[in-house]
Amino acid sequence: MINNELSVIDSLEELEAFLLSIESGGLGLQGVEGIGMATNNADGRHFVAVFNNQHQLIYGRWISDDVFENGKELVSKGPRRSH
């Protein structure tokens, strides 16, 4: 489930802010167990995905190709700033 179809994360700063909001509970998501990047099989668009403990997608946001290529470390290691 991709939330807000028109809102695309298009900078690393935006990605970092998104990750921090998930970590701090700012989006009100319950049961968050992981975050990753993925590609939609239907159209090839990239997105950042939030998963529950059963590896089910509970929230997603589209990301630009640039963020997909350059934000992998940020997603795998987490944001640099504290919340």
N, CA, C and O atoms as a MOPAC input file, in Angstrom:
PM7 MOZYME 1SCF
protein

 N      0.84000 1    -1.16900 1     0.00000 1
 C      0.00000 1     0.00000 1     0.00000 1
 C      0.89300 1     1.24300 1     0.00000 1
 O      1.57700 1     1.53000 1     0.98200 1
 N      0.87500 1     1.95000 1    -1.08300 1
 C      1.61600 1     3.20400 1    -1.17300 1
 C      0.68100 1     4.31900 1    -0.73600 1
 O     -0.41500 1     4.48600 1    -1.27000 1
 N      1.14300 1     5.07000 1     0.24000 1
 C      0.32500 1     6.15100 1     0.76800 1
 C      0.67700 1     7.45000 1     0.05800 1
 O      1.84200 1     7.70800 1    -0.24500 1
 N     -0.31300 1     8.24500 1    -0.19800 1
 C     -0.16700 1     9.53600 1    -0.85900 1
 C      0.53900 1     9.38000 1    -2.20300 1
 O      1.72900 1     9.66400 1    -2.33700 1
 N     -0.19900 1     8.93900 1    -3.15800 1
 C      0.29100 1     8.62700 1    -4.50400 1
 C      1.10600 1     9.75700 1    -5.12500 1
 O      2.03200 1     9.49200 1    -5.89100 1
 N      0.78700 1    10.99200 1    -4.81600 1
 C      1.45200 1    12.12000 1    -5.45800 1
 C      2.70600 1    12.59800 1    -4.72600 1
 O      3.48600 1    13.36600 1    -5.28900 1
 N      2.91200 1    12.16600 1    -3.50100 1
 C      4.03100 1    12.63300 1    -2.70200 1
 C      5.24700 1    11.73100 1    -2.90800 1
 O      5.28700 1    10.60700 1    -2.40800 1
 N      6.22900 1    12.22900 1    -3.64400 1
 C      7.44000 1    11.47400 1    -3.94300 1
 C      8.60000 1    12.06300 1    -3.14400 1
 O      8.82500 1    13.27300 1    -3.16700 1
 N      9.32900 1    11.21300 1    -2.44300 1
 C     10.53100 1    11.65500 1    -1.73600 1
 C     11.61700 1    11.81800 1    -2.78500 1
 O     11.99500 1    10.85000 1    -3.44500 1
 N     12.12800 1    13.04900 1    -2.94500 1
 C     13.09000 1    13.27800 1    -4.02700 1
 C     14.42400 1    13.85900 1    -3.56300 1
 O     15.19700 1    14.37000 1    -4.37300 1
 N     14.69400 1    13.77900 1    -2.25300 1
 C     16.00600 1    14.20200 1    -1.75700 1
 C     16.38400 1    13.32500 1    -0.56600 1
 O     15.51900 1    12.75300 1     0.09900 1
 N     17.68200 1    13.22800 1    -0.30800 1
 C     18.14600 1    12.44500 1     0.83500 1
 C     17.70600 1    13.07100 1     2.15100 1
 O     17.47200 1    12.36100 1     3.12900 1
 N     17.59200 1    14.38700 1     2.18200 1
 C     17.12000 1    15.07300 1     3.38100 1
 C     15.67200 1    14.69100 1     3.68200 1
 O     15.30300 1    14.45800 1     4.83400 1
 N     14.86300 1    14.63200 1     2.63100 1
 C     13.46300 1    14.22400 1     2.79400 1
 C     13.37100 1    12.77400 1     3.25500 1
 O     12.54200 1    12.43500 1     4.10000 1
 N     14.23000 1    11.91700 1     2.69400 1
 C     14.25500 1    10.51300 1     3.09900 1
 C     14.62900 1    10.40100 1     4.56900 1
 O     14.00000 1     9.65400 1     5.32000 1
 N     15.64500 1    11.13700 1     4.97600 1
 C     16.07200 1    11.10500 1     6.37300 1
 C     14.94600 1    11.57000 1     7.30000 1
 O     14.71600 1    10.95700 1     8.34300 1
 N     14.25000 1    12.63700 1     6.93500 1
 C     13.13200 1    13.13700 1     7.74400 1
 C     12.02100 1    12.08600 1     7.82900 1
 O     11.40900 1    11.91400 1     8.88400 1
 N     11.76100 1    11.38600 1     6.72300 1
 C     10.75700 1    10.32900 1     6.70900 1
 C     11.15300 1     9.20300 1     7.65700 1
 O     10.32400 1     8.71900 1     8.42800 1
 N     12.41600 1     8.78300 1     7.60400 1
 C     12.89300 1     7.71200 1     8.47500 1
 C     12.81200 1     8.11700 1     9.94500 1
 O     12.41500 1     7.31900 1    10.79500 1
 N     13.18700 1     9.35200 1    10.23600 1
 C     13.10100 1     9.84800 1    11.61000 1
 C     11.65300 1     9.88100 1    12.10400 1
 O     11.38400 1     9.58300 1    13.26800 1
 N     10.72800 1    10.24300 1    11.22200 1
 C      9.32500 1    10.29400 1    11.63300 1
 C      8.79000 1     8.89500 1    11.93600 1
 O      7.95200 1     8.73100 1    12.82300 1
 N      9.26200 1     7.89800 1    11.21400 1
 C      8.85200 1     6.52300 1    11.50000 1
 C      9.43900 1     6.07800 1    12.83700 1
 O      8.73400 1     5.51100 1    13.67300 1
 N     10.73500 1     6.33500 1    13.03700 1
 C     11.39900 1     5.94000 1    14.28000 1
 C     10.77700 1     6.59000 1    15.50600 1
 O     10.69300 1     5.97000 1    16.56600 1
 N     10.34600 1     7.82000 1    15.36600 1
 C      9.79900 1     8.54200 1    16.51900 1
 C      8.31100 1     8.27100 1    16.72800 1
 O      7.72500 1     8.74900 1    17.69900 1
 N      7.69800 1     7.51100 1    15.82700 1
 C      6.27400 1     7.22200 1    15.94800 1
 C      5.38500 1     8.32400 1    15.41800 1
 O      4.17700 1     8.31700 1    15.65300 1
 N      5.97100 1     9.27100 1    14.70500 1
 C      5.23800 1    10.42400 1    14.20400 1
 C      4.13700 1    10.10600 1    13.20900 1
 O      3.21500 1    10.90400 1    13.03900 1
 N      4.21200 1     8.96800 1    12.55400 1
 C      3.17200 1     8.61000 1    11.58300 1
 C      2.06900 1     7.75400 1    12.20400 1
 O      1.07700 1     7.43900 1    11.54600 1
 N      2.24400 1     7.38300 1    13.46400 1
 C      1.21900 1     6.59300 1    14.15200 1
 C      1.12200 1     5.15800 1    13.67800 1
 O      0.08800 1     4.51800 1    13.87000 1
 N      2.17200 1     4.63700 1    13.06400 1
 C      2.14300 1     3.25600 1    12.58400 1
 C      2.36300 1     2.29800 1    13.74400 1
 O      3.16900 1     2.56500 1    14.63500 1
 N      1.65400 1     1.19800 1    13.72800 1
 C      1.76300 1     0.17800 1    14.77400 1
 C      2.46900 1    -1.06000 1    14.21800 1
 O      2.22300 1    -1.45600 1    13.07900 1
 N      3.33900 1    -1.66700 1    15.01500 1
 C      3.97200 1    -2.92800 1    14.63300 1
 C      5.08000 1    -2.80800 1    13.61100 1
 O      5.33400 1    -3.75500 1    12.86700 1
 N      5.75000 1    -1.66200 1    13.55400 1
 C      6.84900 1    -1.48300 1    12.59200 1
 C      8.02100 1    -2.35400 1    13.01500 1
 O      8.47500 1    -2.29400 1    14.15800 1
 N      8.50400 1    -3.16300 1    12.08300 1
 C      9.63400 1    -4.04700 1    12.35100 1
 C     10.80300 1    -3.82000 1    11.40700 1
 O     11.91900 1    -4.25200 1    11.69700 1
 N     10.57400 1    -3.15700 1    10.29300 1
 C     11.66100 1    -2.93600 1     9.35800 1
 C     11.31200 1    -1.94300 1     8.27600 1
 O     10.14600 1    -1.65600 1     8.00600 1
 N     12.37400 1    -1.42200 1     7.66000 1
 C     12.22800 1    -0.46700 1     6.56700 1
 C     13.18400 1    -0.89400 1     5.46900 1
 O     14.31500 1    -1.29200 1     5.75200 1
 N     12.75000 1    -0.81900 1     4.23600 1
 C     13.60600 1    -1.17500 1     3.11500 1
 C     13.20300 1    -0.41500 1     1.87000 1
 O     12.20900 1     0.31100 1     1.84800 1
 N     14.00300 1    -0.60400 1     0.83500 1
 C     13.67900 1    -0.02300 1    -0.46700 1
 C     13.26900 1    -1.15700 1    -1.38800 1
 O     13.77400 1    -2.27500 1    -1.28400 1
 N     12.35900 1    -0.85700 1    -2.28000 1
 C     11.85500 1    -1.88000 1    -3.19000 1
 C     11.48100 1    -1.24800 1    -4.52200 1
 O     11.46000 1    -0.02600 1    -4.67200 1
 N     11.18900 1    -2.11200 1    -5.47700 1
 C     10.76200 1    -1.68900 1    -6.80100 1
 C      9.41200 1    -2.33200 1    -7.10700 1
 O      9.23500 1    -3.53800 1    -6.93000 1
 N      8.47600 1    -1.52800 1    -7.56200 1
 C      7.15500 1    -2.02200 1    -7.94000 1
 C      7.29500 1    -2.88100 1    -9.18900 1
 O      7.80500 1    -2.41800 1   -10.20900 1
 N      6.84800 1    -4.11800 1    -9.11400 1
 C      6.95200 1    -5.03000 1   -10.25500 1
 C      6.10700 1    -4.58300 1   -11.44100 1
 O      6.45900 1    -4.85800 1   -12.58800 1
 N      5.01300 1    -3.90700 1   -11.18500 1
 C      4.09700 1    -3.52400 1   -12.25600 1
 C      4.64900 1    -2.42000 1   -13.15000 1
 O      4.48800 1    -2.46600 1   -14.37000 1
 N      5.31000 1    -1.41300 1   -12.53700 1
 C      5.73300 1    -0.28000 1   -13.35400 1
 C      7.19800 1     0.13900 1   -13.14800 1
 O      7.66000 1     1.09000 1   -13.77800 1
 N      7.92000 1    -0.55500 1   -12.28300 1
 C      9.33600 1    -0.26300 1   -12.09200 1
 C      9.64900 1     0.93000 1   -11.20900 1
 O     10.81400 1     1.29200 1   -11.04600 1
 N      8.61500 1     1.54900 1   -10.63300 1
 C      8.84900 1     2.69200 1    -9.73800 1
 C      9.43500 1     2.19900 1    -8.42400 1
 O      9.11400 1     1.10700 1    -7.95700 1
 N     10.30000 1     3.01900 1    -7.83400 1
 C     10.93600 1     2.67400 1    -6.56300 1
 C     10.15200 1     3.26500 1    -5.40600 1
 O      9.50000 1     4.30000 1    -5.54100 1
 N     10.22900 1     2.58200 1    -4.25200 1
 C      9.57700 1     3.09900 1    -3.06100 1
 C     10.31800 1     2.65700 1    -1.81100 1
 O     11.06000 1     1.67500 1    -1.82400 1
 N     10.10600 1     3.39400 1    -0.73900 1
 C     10.60800 1     2.99600 1     0.57300 1
 C      9.41900 1     2.33200 1     1.26500 1
 O      8.30500 1     2.85500 1     1.27000 1
 N      9.69100 1     1.15900 1     1.85200 1
 C      8.63300 1     0.33400 1     2.41100 1
 C      8.82400 1     0.15800 1     3.91000 1
 O      9.94600 1    -0.00300 1     4.39100 1
 N      7.71900 1     0.19000 1     4.63700 1
 C      7.72000 1    -0.06600 1     6.06600 1
 C      6.98600 1    -1.39400 1     6.27600 1
 O      5.85800 1    -1.57800 1     5.81900 1
 N      7.65600 1    -2.31100 1     6.97800 1
 C      7.13500 1    -3.66600 1     7.14500 1
 C      6.78300 1    -3.96600 1     8.60400 1
 O      7.32900 1    -3.37300 1     9.53400 1
 N      5.84900 1    -4.91100 1     8.76800 1
 C      5.54300 1    -5.40200 1    10.11100 1
 C      6.36400 1    -6.66600 1    10.37500 1
 O      7.21700 1    -7.03400 1     9.56700 1
 N      6.10600 1    -7.33200 1    11.50500 1
 C      6.90900 1    -8.49900 1    11.86300 1
 C      6.64600 1    -9.71900 1    10.97800 1
 O      7.37300 1   -10.70800 1    11.07600 1
 N      5.65000 1    -9.67300 1    10.14000 1
 C      5.37800 1   -10.75000 1     9.18700 1
 C      5.83300 1   -10.37200 1     7.78100 1
 O      5.43700 1   -10.99800 1     6.79900 1
 N      6.66800 1    -9.33800 1     7.70100 1
 C      7.23200 1    -8.83300 1     6.44400 1
 C      6.16600 1    -8.35500 1     5.47000 1
 O      6.35800 1    -8.40500 1     4.25500 1
 N      5.03800 1    -7.88900 1     6.00900 1
 C      3.96700 1    -7.33500 1     5.18900 1
 C      4.13300 1    -5.82200 1     5.12000 1
 O      4.49200 1    -5.17800 1     6.10600 1
 N      3.86800 1    -5.27100 1     3.94900 1
 C      3.93900 1    -3.83200 1     3.75300 1
 C      2.81000 1    -3.15200 1     4.51600 1
 O      1.63500 1    -3.44800 1     4.29900 1
 N      3.18200 1    -2.22800 1     5.42300 1
 C      2.14600 1    -1.49800 1     6.15300 1
 C      2.10900 1    -0.02400 1     5.76400 1
 O      1.14100 1     0.67500 1     6.06100 1
 N      3.16900 1     0.45100 1     5.09500 1
 C      3.20500 1     1.84200 1     4.65600 1
 C      4.28800 1     1.96900 1     3.60100 1
 O      5.32000 1     1.30400 1     3.68600 1
 N      4.06800 1     2.80100 1     2.62900 1
 C      5.07600 1     3.01800 1     1.60500 1
 C      5.00000 1     4.41400 1     1.02800 1
 O      3.94200 1     5.04400 1     1.00900 1
 N      6.15200 1     4.88800 1     0.55200 1
 C      6.22400 1     6.19400 1    -0.11700 1
 C      7.08400 1     6.04100 1    -1.35600 1
 O      8.14900 1     5.42700 1    -1.30700 1
 N      6.62900 1     6.59200 1    -2.45800 1
 C      7.41600 1     6.60300 1    -3.68800 1
 C      8.68800 1     7.40200 1    -3.46700 1
 O      8.69100 1     8.37500 1    -2.71200 1
 N      9.76400 1     6.99900 1    -4.12100 1
 C     11.02400 1     7.73300 1    -4.06400 1
 C     11.55100 1     7.91300 1    -5.48000 1
 O     11.24400 1     7.12700 1    -6.37600 1
 N     12.33700 1     8.94500 1    -5.66600 1
 C     12.92600 1     9.20400 1    -6.98700 1
 C     14.03400 1     8.18100 1    -7.25500 1
 O     14.51100 1     7.51400 1    -6.33700 1
 N     14.43100 1     8.06700 1    -8.51400 1
 C     15.52800 1     7.16900 1    -8.88900 1
 C     16.81400 1     7.56600 1    -8.17100 1
 O     17.57700 1     6.70100 1    -7.73800 1
 N     17.05500 1     8.86500 1    -8.04300 1
 C     18.25500 1     9.35000 1    -7.36700 1
 C     18.27400 1     8.93000 1    -5.90100 1
 O     19.30800 1     8.49200 1    -5.39700 1
 N     17.15000 1     9.05900 1    -5.21900 1
 C     17.06400 1     8.65100 1    -3.81500 1
 C     17.23500 1     7.13800 1    -3.70100 1
 O     17.87100 1     6.65800 1    -2.76300 1
 N     16.68000 1     6.39100 1    -4.63700 1
 C     16.83800 1     4.93600 1    -4.62300 1
 C     18.31800 1     4.55700 1    -4.74000 1
 O     18.78900 1     3.67400 1    -4.02200 1
 N     19.03700 1     5.20700 1    -5.62300 1
 C     20.45200 1     4.88800 1    -5.83600 1
 C     21.34400 1     5.37100 1    -4.70200 1
 O     22.29100 1     4.68200 1    -4.32500 1
 N     21.05700 1     6.53600 1    -4.15900 1
 C     21.95900 1     7.15500 1    -3.19000 1
 C     21.50400 1     7.05400 1    -1.73100 1
 O     22.24300 1     7.45000 1    -0.83000 1
 N     20.31300 1     6.53400 1    -1.49000 1
 C     19.80000 1     6.46900 1    -0.12600 1
 C     19.83900 1     5.08900 1     0.49800 1
 O     19.33500 1     4.90100 1     1.60500 1
 N     20.42800 1     4.11700 1    -0.18800 1
 C     20.43800 1     2.74000 1     0.31800 1
 C     21.12900 1     2.62400 1     1.67100 1
 O     20.63600 1     1.93700 1     2.56600 1
 N     22.26100 1     3.28700 1     1.82000 1
 C     22.99000 1     3.22600 1     3.08900 1
 C     22.19400 1     3.89400 1     4.20800 1
 O     22.17300 1     3.40400 1     5.33700 1
 N     21.55600 1     4.98700 1     3.89800 1
 C     20.73800 1     5.69900 1     4.87800 1
 C     19.62200 1     4.80000 1     5.40200 1
 O     19.34100 1     4.78600 1     6.60000 1
 N     18.98500 1     4.05000 1     4.50100 1
 C     17.90700 1     3.15000 1     4.90900 1
 C     18.46600 1     1.95700 1     5.68700 1
 O     17.88800 1     1.55200 1     6.69600 1
 N     19.57500 1     1.39700 1     5.23000 1
 C     20.09300 1     0.19700 1     5.90500 1
 C     20.73800 1     0.50400 1     7.24800 1
 O     20.65100 1    -0.31300 1     8.16500 1
 N     21.38600 1     1.66200 1     7.39000 1
 C     22.06800 1     1.99600 1     8.65500 1
 C     21.27200 1     2.93900 1     9.53900 1
 O     21.57800 1     3.09200 1    10.72100 1
 N     20.25500 1     3.56900 1     8.97500 1
 C     19.43000 1     4.48600 1     9.74600 1
 C     19.90200 1     5.91200 1     9.64300 1
 O     21.01900 1     6.17500 1     9.20000 1
 N     19.04800 1     6.84400 1    10.05500 1
 C     19.38000 1     8.27500 1     9.99500 1
 C     20.56500 1     8.60300 1    10.89600 1
 O     20.78700 1     7.95700 1    11.92000 1
 N     21.31100 1     9.61200 1    10.49300 1
 C     22.49300 1    10.03700 1    11.25200 1
 C     22.11100 1    10.87600 1    12.46700 1
 O     22.76000 1    10.81200 1    13.51200 1
 N     21.05600 1    11.65800 1    12.31400 1
 C     20.63300 1    12.54200 1    13.40200 1
 C     19.79200 1    11.77700 1    14.40600 1
 O     19.14300 1    10.78700 1    14.06800 1
 N     19.81100 1    12.24200 1    15.62700 1
 C     18.92300 1    11.64000 1    16.62600 1
 C     17.58700 1    12.36800 1    16.59800 1
 O     17.50200 1    13.49900 1    16.12000 1
 N     16.55300 1    11.72500 1    17.10700 1
 C     15.22900 1    12.34800 1    17.11100 1
 C     14.82500 1    12.81400 1    18.44200 1
 O     13.73300 1    13.36000 1    18.60000 1

